[in-house]
Amino acid sequence: MICKRHFMLTAKYCQFILFNGQKCYFSRMNNAQKEFKDKFPSGLVDEPLSRYCTFLVGGPADMLYRAQNTTDIPELISFAKAQEIPYLIIGGGSNLLFDDKGFRGLVIKIECRRINIDGDEITADSGVTVAELLNFSIRNGLSGLEKWIGLPGTVGGAVRGNAGCNGLETKEVIVKATILSSETGETREVDNEYFEYDYRTSLLKETGEIVLNATFKLANTSISKEEQLKVMQEIKQFRQQAQPYGSSSGSFFKNPSLEQPAGMLIDQAGLKGKTVNKTQISEKHGNFLLNLGGATSEDIKELANLAKQEVKAKFDIELEEEVQILDEYGKTKL
Ligand SMILES: Cc1cc2nc3c(=O)[nH]c(=O)nc-3n(C[C@H](O)[C@H](O)[C@H](O)COP(=O)(O)OP(=O)(O)OC[C@H]3O[C@@H](n4cnc5c(N)ncnc54)[C@H](O)[C@@H]3O)c2cc1C
């Protein structure tokens, strides 16, 4: 017979898990998960990571917390350190490939969404999406971000990776940011130069510092809202023509040079339309790997490796991933 106390503990620390409505099993929490639920009751355990990336692949994270306040983040990192488990920061998940085995630690999904304006400067929390930032700027009569229409992800992801498109990179509009050192737990303000920006990279990729918010300088618009919307409509149409619709992480590889974009090399290696199980190199754009529905992370990695090998064999060029490929302990690998 189960006593009342045993029943209460079981209800608190065990749960039924459903994946894609197919498998159903009973999960028993480990000690770190129990402490996590005690300390952060709204935290999630054994949470499928496929829900948190645009590729729609990835197994369960032991723990996941949707941080809606920047002040939650240091506390979550301290918890992971005390438990001696890895942690991983994510924003929109549009530049990540999770492992099929998931993540054996704590995923901190940044969803902090404050946004303020001061003259021609906008300060946005790192969880604000680029789309929200753009809409906010237009609503407030500012211009300068129109070229980012259709750019997925959050402010935090863009600041770390120097995201950009149509000739506008983050480094051209960011003034300063508040960052958190994961080593010391210290928060400080840094300016544009600090990031040592280059093509799709910044110093943060080395330091592991976390962006809490960032300030962008725009211009008081001299063009009408209608003209702004027209420019964005044209860019949107161009994206729709040039890029495929479907689950991907955008460009999988960095462009080796302007003259030799990765998509062109993959195309000339004869790989457009190539599939591995439920993954395909897009027919429309050689640098887009698509999850056709039901793909695994392993399928995507196999197809990416094939593209790398073929491009190396044909052009003697090493393609480098733009997408961050993670193993179940958060280490980057292919
Ligand atoms: C259809 C499609 C089209 C795309 N087109 C473009 C394009 O034109 N140009 C372009 O540059 N990119 C493009 N991308 C890639 C992607 O949108 C960008 O890389 C984006 O900036 C990633 O932001 P994110 O919030 O999704 O980051 P995530 O994918 O969640 O994370 C990416 C990395 O940033 C880190 N990170 C996230 N938030 C923070 C934070 N607050 N502090 C520190 N580190 C953080 C994560 O740890 C991870 O290492 C495209 C993606 C898709 C799916």
The ligand as an SDF file (V2000), in Angstrom:
LIG
                    3D

 53 58  0  0  0  0  0  0  0  0999 V2000
   15.1070   30.8230  -41.9140 C   0  0  0  0  0  0  0  0  0  0  0  0
   16.3250   31.4300  -41.2820 C   0  0  0  0  0  0  0  0  0  0  0  0
   16.9740   32.4850  -41.9010 C   0  0  0  0  0  0  0  0  0  0  0  0
   18.1110   33.0550  -41.3180 C   0  0  0  0  0  0  0  0  0  0  0  0
   18.6890   34.1210  -41.9360 N   0  0  0  0  0  0  0  0  0  0  0  0
   19.7530   34.7240  -41.3550 C   0  0  0  0  0  0  0  0  0  0  0  0
   20.3530   35.8770  -41.9540 C   0  0  0  0  0  0  0  0  0  0  0  0
   19.9180   36.3630  -42.9820 O   0  0  0  0  0  0  0  0  0  0  0  0
   21.4200   36.4370  -41.3120 N   0  0  0  0  0  0  0  0  0  0  0  0
   21.9190   35.9250  -40.1400 C   0  0  0  0  0  0  0  0  0  0  0  0
   22.8700   36.4970  -39.5820 O   0  0  0  0  0  0  0  0  0  0  0  0
   21.3620   34.8420  -39.5560 N   0  0  0  0  0  0  0  0  0  0  0  0
   20.3040   34.2380  -40.1230 C   0  0  0  0  0  0  0  0  0  0  0  0
   19.7440   33.1310  -39.5390 N   0  0  0  0  0  0  0  0  0  0  0  0
   20.3650   32.5650  -38.3220 C   0  0  0  0  0  0  0  0  0  0  0  0
   19.8140   33.1400  -37.0050 C   0  0  0  0  0  0  0  0  0  0  0  0
   18.6120   33.7760  -37.2180 O   0  0  0  0  0  0  0  0  0  0  0  0
   20.7980   34.1080  -36.3440 C   0  0  0  0  0  0  0  0  0  0  0  0
   22.0250   33.4880  -36.1300 O   0  0  0  0  0  0  0  0  0  0  0  0
   20.2390   34.6260  -35.0100 C   0  0  0  0  0  0  0  0  0  0  0  0
   20.9630   35.7790  -34.6320 O   0  0  0  0  0  0  0  0  0  0  0  0
   20.2860   33.6150  -33.8710 C   0  0  0  0  0  0  0  0  0  0  0  0
   19.5960   34.1620  -32.7600 O   0  0  0  0  0  0  0  0  0  0  0  0
   18.8200   33.2330  -31.7270 P   0  0  0  0  0  0  0  0  0  0  0  0
   18.2240   34.0940  -30.6950 O   0  0  0  0  0  0  0  0  0  0  0  0
   17.8960   32.3290  -32.4330 O   0  0  0  0  0  0  0  0  0  0  0  0
   20.0540   32.4340  -31.1120 O   0  0  0  0  0  0  0  0  0  0  0  0
   20.0730   30.9000  -30.6970 P   0  0  0  0  0  0  0  0  0  0  0  0
   19.9910   30.0530  -31.9160 O   0  0  0  0  0  0  0  0  0  0  0  0
   19.1180   30.6270  -29.6170 O   0  0  0  0  0  0  0  0  0  0  0  0
   21.5530   30.8060  -30.1080 O   0  0  0  0  0  0  0  0  0  0  0  0
   22.6630   30.9590  -30.9720 C   0  0  0  0  0  0  0  0  0  0  0  0
   23.9060   31.1730  -30.0990 C   0  0  0  0  0  0  0  0  0  0  0  0
   23.7600   32.4190  -29.4160 O   0  0  0  0  0  0  0  0  0  0  0  0
   23.8700   32.2080  -28.0090 C   0  0  0  0  0  0  0  0  0  0  0  0
   22.9770   33.1430  -27.3470 N   0  0  0  0  0  0  0  0  0  0  0  0
   21.6270   33.2790  -27.4830 C   0  0  0  0  0  0  0  0  0  0  0  0
   21.1880   34.2720  -26.6860 N   0  0  0  0  0  0  0  0  0  0  0  0
   22.2670   34.7410  -26.0380 C   0  0  0  0  0  0  0  0  0  0  0  0
   22.4690   35.7620  -25.0590 C   0  0  0  0  0  0  0  0  0  0  0  0
   21.4640   36.4960  -24.5780 N   0  0  0  0  0  0  0  0  0  0  0  0
   23.7300   35.9940  -24.5980 N   0  0  0  0  0  0  0  0  0  0  0  0
   24.7690   35.2520  -25.0610 C   0  0  0  0  0  0  0  0  0  0  0  0
   24.6500   34.2840  -25.9640 N   0  0  0  0  0  0  0  0  0  0  0  0
   23.4090   34.0270  -26.4480 C   0  0  0  0  0  0  0  0  0  0  0  0
   23.4990   30.7610  -27.7710 C   0  0  0  0  0  0  0  0  0  0  0  0
   24.1300   30.2470  -26.5960 O   0  0  0  0  0  0  0  0  0  0  0  0
   24.0770   30.1030  -29.0180 C   0  0  0  0  0  0  0  0  0  0  0  0
   25.4460   29.8860  -28.8240 O   0  0  0  0  0  0  0  0  0  0  0  0
   18.6040   32.5510  -40.0870 C   0  0  0  0  0  0  0  0  0  0  0  0
   17.9300   31.5020  -39.4530 C   0  0  0  0  0  0  0  0  0  0  0  0
   16.8070   30.9440  -40.0330 C   0  0  0  0  0  0  0  0  0  0  0  0
   16.0870   29.8380  -39.3240 C   0  0  0  0  0  0  0  0  0  0  0  0
  1  2  1  0
  2  3  1  0
  2 52  2  0
  3  4  2  0
  4  5  1  0
  4 50  1  0
  5  6  2  0
  6  7  1  0
  6 13  1  0
  7  8  2  0
  7  9  1  0
  9 10  1  0
 10 11  2  0
 10 12  1  0
 12 13  2  0
 13 14  1  0
 14 15  1  0
 14 50  1  0
 15 16  1  0
 16 17  1  0
 16 18  1  0
 18 19  1  0
 18 20  1  0
 20 21  1  0
 20 22  1  0
 22 23  1  0
 23 24  1  0
 24 25  2  0
 24 26  1  0
 24 27  1  0
 27 28  1  0
 28 29  2  0
 28 30  1  0
 28 31  1  0
 31 32  1  0
 32 33  1  0
 33 34  1  0
 33 48  1  0
 34 35  1  0
 35 36  1  0
 35 46  1  0
 36 37  1  0
 36 45  1  0
 37 38  2  0
 38 39  1  0
 39 40  1  0
 39 45  2  0
 40 41  1  0
 40 42  2  0
 42 43  1  0
 43 44  2  0
 44 45  1  0
 46 47  1  0
 46 48  1  0
 48 49  1  0
 50 51  2  0
 51 52  1  0
 52 53  1  0
M  END
$$$$
